[in-house]
Amino acid sequence: MGFKLGSESRNNGKKIGGVGKDEISVPGVEVIRKELGPGIDAEANNDGTIFLGEHIESGSAEERKVLMHEMRHMVDMKTGRLGYDDDYVTWDGNKYKRDHGFISYEGEWYKEGDTMLPWEKH
């Protein structure tokens, strides 16, 4: 049996319309462009979606980098390595307290997304 390579679209991901003609696709994950808080580029959510900041230019290297980072979080959440709720982040079976945008890790409080947090390093 053969197959044809051509211009057919075999996109298994969900496409969303962003600002204007902006469209992005990540297989199996809905990406939603929205205004996020100051200094926040994107968020991986428990419901399987990713929020991508409206300030990230569509098709840019930055967009790709940010989405790849958030996809690592999605994989970690789906495999049980990473989890979170309003009060805690769980990483490799250890719970870390969350409070108003900060996470307690090894006796210090870090802003969510800080690269000192182990789940942000990979």
N, CA, C and O of each residue as an XYZ file, in Angstrom:
488
protein
N       0.842     -1.164      0.000
C       0.000      0.000      0.000
C       0.894      1.236      0.000
O       1.879      1.285      0.736
N       0.573      2.200     -0.789
C       1.365      3.419     -0.890
C       0.690      4.574     -0.199
O      -0.429      4.466      0.302
N       1.394      5.673     -0.185
C       0.837      6.898      0.351
C       1.333      8.043     -0.496
O       2.349      7.929     -1.182
N       0.626      9.128     -0.447
C       0.942     10.282     -1.267
C       1.407     11.427     -0.390
O       0.747     11.787      0.585
N       2.528     11.984     -0.738
C       2.977     13.204     -0.085
C       2.508     14.373     -0.932
O       2.690     14.385     -2.149
N       1.926     15.317     -0.304
C       1.433     16.459     -1.053
C       1.025     17.565     -0.121
O       1.565     17.709      0.975
N       0.060     18.351     -0.570
C      -0.341     19.506      0.218
C      -1.485     19.195      1.175
O      -2.019     20.104      1.810
N      -1.872     17.920      1.288
C      -2.967     17.579      2.180
C      -2.565     17.886      3.624
O      -1.407     17.731      4.010
N      -3.526     18.316      4.390
C      -3.269     18.603      5.799
C      -3.590     17.375      6.624
O      -4.679     16.811      6.517
N      -2.651     16.966      7.439
C      -2.867     15.838      8.335
C      -2.682     16.303      9.768
O      -2.060     15.621     10.583
N      -3.212     17.437     10.054
C      -3.071     18.043     11.368
C      -3.999     17.349     12.347
O      -5.221     17.434     12.227
N      -3.410     16.662     13.318
C      -4.204     15.989     14.337
C      -4.442     16.879     15.549
O      -5.174     16.497     16.462
N      -3.835     18.054     15.569
C      -3.988     18.952     16.707
C      -5.240     19.788     16.570
O      -5.965     19.694     15.580
N      -5.481     20.598     17.567
C      -6.610     21.516     17.533
C      -6.093     22.878     17.135
O      -5.118     23.367     17.707
N      -6.728     23.491     16.169
C      -6.354     24.836     15.752
C      -7.280     25.824     16.415
O      -8.473     25.573     16.581
N      -6.719     26.933     16.784
C      -7.550     27.998     17.321
C      -7.220     29.264     16.563
O      -6.090     29.459     16.116
N      -8.192     30.101     16.424
C      -7.947     31.397     15.823
C      -7.450     32.343     16.887
O      -8.033     32.441     17.967
N      -6.401     33.020     16.590
C      -5.862     33.981     17.546
C      -6.268     35.368     17.124
O      -7.402     35.591     16.700
N      -5.365     36.281     17.235
C      -5.611     37.650     16.831
C      -5.482     37.720     15.315
O      -4.456     37.320     14.765
N      -6.479     38.209     14.654
C      -6.452     38.299     13.191
C      -6.420     36.912     12.573
O      -7.251     36.061     12.890
N      -5.440     36.685     11.673
C      -5.330     35.408     10.978
C      -4.399     34.444     11.708
O      -4.071     33.379     11.184
N      -3.988     34.802     12.874
C      -3.057     34.015     13.657
C      -3.650     32.650     14.004
O      -4.730     32.577     14.590
N      -2.954     31.571     13.647
C      -3.369     30.229     14.023
C      -2.149     29.436     14.419
O      -1.097     29.543     13.790
N      -2.285     28.652     15.445
C      -1.217     27.763     15.856
C      -1.819     26.409     16.127
O      -3.026     26.288     16.335
N      -0.987     25.391     16.126
C      -1.473     24.044     16.357
C      -0.428     23.259     17.132
O       0.755     23.264     16.791
N      -0.881     22.588     18.172
C      -0.050     21.674     18.932
C      -0.840     20.384     19.001
O      -1.944     20.379     19.546
N      -0.310     19.272     18.461
C      -1.081     18.026     18.427
C      -1.629     17.619     19.795
O      -0.879     17.479     20.761
N      -2.953     17.432     19.862
C      -3.609     16.967     21.065
C      -3.808     17.997     22.157
O      -4.329     17.665     23.221
N      -3.408     19.234     21.926
C      -3.501     20.274     22.952
C      -4.135     21.529     22.348
O      -3.723     22.004     21.290
N      -5.125     22.042     23.031
C      -5.727     23.297     22.586
C      -4.911     24.454     23.145
O      -4.672     24.534     24.350
N      -4.489     25.342     22.265
C      -3.720     26.521     22.644
C      -4.643     27.727     22.520
O      -5.249     27.967     21.476
N      -4.732     28.473     23.606
C      -5.635     29.617     23.659
C      -4.822     30.879     23.901
O      -4.142     31.013     24.919
N      -4.901     31.796     22.955
C      -4.214     33.083     23.117
C      -5.056     33.972     24.014
O      -6.263     34.122     23.825
N      -4.379     34.560     25.000
C      -5.090     35.477     25.888
C      -4.089     36.377     26.581
O      -2.890     36.099     26.609
N      -4.596     37.445     27.130
C      -3.749     38.337     27.911
C      -3.463     37.663     29.246
O      -4.378     37.243     29.954
N      -2.182     37.567     29.576
C      -1.764     36.963     30.838
C      -1.142     38.040     31.719
O      -0.939     39.169     31.272
N      -0.847     37.703     32.938
C      -0.274     38.673     33.865
C       1.093     39.156     33.422
O       1.701     38.575     32.524
N       1.574     40.208     34.045
C       2.890     40.755     33.704
C       3.985     39.697     33.851
O       4.058     39.007     34.868
N       4.830     39.575     32.833
C       5.945     38.645     32.872
C       5.585     37.200     32.600
O       6.453     36.330     32.677
N       4.316     36.913     32.281
C       3.893     35.536     32.016
C       3.718     35.352     30.517
O       2.915     36.037     29.884
N       4.490     34.404     29.952
C       4.396     34.117     28.522
C       3.331     33.076     28.219
O       2.644     33.165     27.201
N       3.188     32.073     29.110
C       2.244     30.989     28.855
C       1.974     30.241     30.151
O       2.698     30.385     31.136
N       0.909     29.435     30.128
C       0.551     28.595     31.264
C       0.049     27.258     30.749
O      -0.763     27.208     29.825
N       0.534     26.170     31.348
C       0.006     24.830     31.077
C      -1.064     24.556     32.131
O      -0.817     24.725     33.326
N      -2.239     24.139     31.699
C      -3.378     23.981     32.594
C      -3.741     22.516     32.825
O      -3.506     21.665     31.967
N      -4.314     22.235     33.991
C      -4.740     20.885     34.335
C      -5.757     20.312     33.352
O      -5.845     19.094     33.199
N      -6.518     21.163     32.689
C      -7.541     20.667     31.763
C      -6.970     20.302     30.388
O      -7.726     19.968     29.476
N      -5.646     20.362     30.233
C      -5.011     19.968     28.978
C      -4.844     21.097     27.978
O      -4.419     20.860     26.848
N      -5.169     22.316     28.370
C      -4.995     23.460     27.475
C      -3.734     24.230     27.858
O      -3.211     24.099     28.964
N      -3.269     25.026     26.918
C      -2.166     25.951     27.165
C      -2.670     27.348     26.860
O      -3.232     27.596     25.793
N      -2.466     28.262     27.806
C      -2.715     29.674     27.541
C      -1.412     30.266     27.033
O      -0.365     30.101     27.660
N      -1.471     30.950     25.905
C      -0.309     31.598     25.305
C      -0.558     33.096     25.284
O      -1.587     33.557     24.791
N       0.384     33.848     25.818
C       0.232     35.299     25.899
C       0.054     35.943     24.535
O       0.728     35.587     23.568
N      -0.860     36.890     24.476
C      -1.116     37.606     23.226
C       0.107     38.375     22.741
O       0.200     38.701     21.558
N       1.039     38.669     23.633
C       2.223     39.439     23.260
C       3.262     38.602     22.507
O       4.210     39.160     21.954
N       3.105     37.292     22.475
C       4.036     36.416     21.760
C       3.695     36.456     20.273
O       2.563     36.169     19.882
N       4.663     36.808     19.459
C       4.425     36.947     18.022
C       4.177     35.590     17.371
O       4.943     34.646     17.565
N       3.109     35.509     16.605
C       2.752     34.282     15.914
C       3.843     33.878     14.926
O       4.329     34.700     14.149
N       4.216     32.609     14.966
C       5.206     32.081     14.034
C       6.648     32.388     14.406
O       7.569     32.023     13.675
N       6.849     33.049     15.522
C       8.199     33.454     15.913
C       8.950     32.311     16.603
O       8.354     31.325     17.037
N      10.259     32.471     16.689
C      11.086     31.502     17.420
C      10.685     31.510     18.893
O      10.705     30.469     19.549
N      10.324     32.674     19.411
C       9.889     32.765     20.804
C       8.621     31.943     21.030
O       8.511     31.249     22.040
N       7.666     32.013     20.105
C       6.441     31.231     20.224
C       6.763     29.742     20.290
O       6.224     29.022     21.131
N       7.632     29.289     19.413
C       8.005     27.876     19.392
C       8.675     27.469     20.709
O       8.362     26.420     21.271
N       9.589     28.297     21.190
C      10.301     28.007     22.436
C       9.334     27.925     23.624
O       9.412     27.002     24.435
N       8.434     28.889     23.714
C       7.467     28.935     24.810
C       6.547     27.720     24.755
O       6.295     27.091     25.783
N       6.047     27.385     23.580
C       5.153     26.230     23.456
C       5.865     24.921     23.773
O       5.278     24.036     24.397
N       7.115     24.786     23.355
C       7.874     23.572     23.666
C       8.051     23.435     25.178
O       7.950     22.333     25.717
N       8.311     24.538     25.854
C       8.460     24.513     27.311
C       7.147     24.076     27.975
O       7.148     23.218     28.859
N       6.042     24.667     27.547
C       4.751     24.317     28.148
C       4.352     22.876     27.822
O       3.695     22.216     28.628
N       4.744     22.392     26.651
C       4.446     20.992     26.308
C       5.200     20.033     27.229
O       4.690     18.960     27.551
N       6.406     20.406     27.654
C       7.111     19.555     28.629
C       6.304     19.466     29.922
O       6.213     18.399     30.528
N       5.717     20.593     30.344
C       4.856     20.561     31.529
C       3.642     19.661     31.287
O       3.250     18.898     32.170
N       3.051     19.747     30.103
C       1.876     18.924     29.797
C       2.224     17.441     29.885
O       1.469     16.656     30.460
N       3.358     17.061     29.320
C       3.789     15.657     29.375
C       4.011     15.245     30.824
O       3.581     14.166     31.233
N       4.678     16.094     31.605
C       4.915     15.783     33.016
C       3.602     15.632     33.783
O       3.495     14.772     34.656
N       2.615     16.448     33.471
C       1.319     16.340     34.144
C       0.598     15.057     33.734
O       0.009     14.375     34.573
N       0.646     14.733     32.447
C      -0.036     13.530     31.967
C       0.610     12.248     32.492
O      -0.075     11.241     32.667
N       1.902     12.274     32.742
C       2.591     11.086     33.249
C       2.623     11.031     34.775
O       3.137     10.068     35.343
N       2.085     12.047     35.443
C       2.020     12.058     36.891
C       3.257     12.594     37.585
O       3.330     12.586     38.814
N       4.209     13.050     36.834
C       5.420     13.605     37.440
C       5.154     14.982     38.058
O       5.752     15.325     39.078
N       4.273     15.761     37.457
C       3.959     17.120     37.894
C       2.459     17.254     38.079
O       1.680     16.745     37.272
N       2.060     17.927     39.124
C       0.653     18.222     39.351
C       0.542     19.494     40.173
O       1.507     19.924     40.806
N      -0.615     20.079     40.157
C      -0.803     21.274     40.970
C      -2.272     21.479     41.272
O      -3.149     21.013     40.546
N      -2.518     22.184     42.357
C      -3.838     22.697     42.669
C      -3.632     24.103     43.233
O      -2.539     24.659     43.125
N      -4.653     24.670     43.821
C      -4.534     26.047     44.307
C      -3.495     26.198     45.412
O      -2.928     27.278     45.586
N      -3.238     25.121     46.165
C      -2.391     25.229     47.345
C      -1.020     24.574     47.227
O      -0.111     24.919     47.982
N      -0.852     23.636     46.296
C       0.402     22.885     46.213
C       0.803     22.591     44.770
O      -0.036     22.508     43.874
N       2.115     22.437     44.575
C       2.674     21.854     43.363
C       3.288     20.531     43.798
O       3.991     20.476     44.808
N       3.030     19.467     43.047
C       3.627     18.173     43.334
C       4.611     17.856     42.222
O       4.262     17.899     41.042
N       5.838     17.539     42.599
C       6.893     17.213     41.636
C       7.593     15.951     42.122
O       8.124     15.923     43.233
N       7.598     14.914     41.304
C       8.243     13.646     41.647
C       7.825     13.147     43.031
O       8.650     12.640     43.790
N       6.541     13.295     43.350
C       6.006     12.786     44.604
C       6.166     13.702     45.807
O       5.678     13.380     46.890
N       6.834     14.827     45.643
C       7.023     15.791     46.737
C       6.080     16.974     46.545
O       5.905     17.468     45.432
N       5.468     17.427     47.657
C       4.533     18.555     47.610
C       5.222     19.832     48.065
O       5.983     19.849     49.032
N       4.923     20.911     47.326
C       5.486     22.225     47.632
C       4.337     23.223     47.744
O       3.486     23.306     46.859
N       4.322     23.969     48.824
C       3.260     24.933     49.108
C       3.264     26.073     48.092
O       4.318     26.585     47.715
N       2.055     26.463     47.652
C       1.848     27.618     46.773
C       1.084     28.678     47.541
O       0.195     28.366     48.333
N       1.435     29.941     47.302
C       0.711     31.022     47.959
C       0.885     32.319     47.167
O       1.990     32.852     47.073
N      -0.193     32.811     46.611
C      -0.229     34.097     45.909
C       0.885     34.245     44.865
O       1.582     35.259     44.837
N       1.047     33.240     44.019
C       2.019     33.321     42.930
C       3.432     32.930     43.309
O       4.354     33.100     42.512
N       3.617     32.410     44.514
C       4.933     31.968     44.969
C       4.869     30.516     45.418
O       3.813     30.026     45.819
N       6.009     29.828     45.348
C       6.108     28.422     45.726
C       7.266     28.261     46.697
O       8.364     28.767     46.465
N       7.007     27.548     47.787
C       8.043     27.277     48.779
C       8.834     26.049     48.327
O       8.278     24.962     48.166
N      10.141     26.240     48.125
C      11.014     25.156     47.685
C      12.319     25.228     48.472
O      13.015     26.243     48.445
N      12.638     24.160     49.160
C      13.859     24.055     49.960
C      14.053     25.256     50.883
O      15.141     25.825     50.975
N      12.964     25.624     51.563
C      13.043     26.673     52.581
C      12.988     28.100     52.068
O      13.052     29.038     52.864
N      12.870     28.291     50.758
C      12.774     29.643     50.193
C      11.526     29.749     49.330
O      11.030     28.751     48.808
N      11.026     30.969     49.189
C       9.868     31.229     48.341
C      10.338     31.754     46.989
O      11.110     32.710     46.908
N       9.850     31.102     45.921
C      10.197     31.495     44.554
C       8.927     31.869     43.810
O       7.868     31.284     44.037
N       9.039     32.844     42.923
C       7.924     33.216     42.059
C       7.613     32.047     41.131
O       8.527     31.396     40.627
N       6.345     31.783     40.907
C       5.961     30.720     39.969
C       6.674     30.946     38.640
O       6.720     32.068     38.137
N       7.224     29.882     38.079
C       7.952     29.980     36.821
C       9.438     30.225     36.991
O      10.176     30.211     36.006
N       9.899     30.450     38.218
C      11.317     30.695     38.471
C      12.141     29.488     38.046
O      11.769     28.350     38.333
N      13.237     29.721     37.376
C      14.079     28.630     36.860
C      14.824     27.875     37.966
O      15.474     26.870     37.682
N      14.745     28.330     39.208
C      15.322     27.589     40.324
C      14.442     26.397     40.724
O      14.908     25.478     41.398
N      13.185     26.417     40.313
C      12.277     25.315     40.624
C      12.587     24.146     39.693
O      12.726     24.347     38.486
N      12.699     22.937     40.225
C      13.173     21.808     39.406
C      12.315     21.496     38.179
O      12.853     21.071     37.157
N      11.013     21.693     38.250
C      10.152     21.412     37.095
C      10.284     22.472     36.010
O       9.796     22.274     34.898
N      10.926     23.579     36.307
C      11.164     24.618     35.294
C      12.514     24.455     34.610
O      12.788     25.144     33.628
N      13.361     23.561     35.106
C      14.717     23.429     34.587
C      14.828     22.536     33.358
O      15.790     22.663     32.600
N      13.896     21.660     33.144
C      14.065     20.713     32.032
C      13.314     21.121     30.799
O      13.363     20.421     29.787
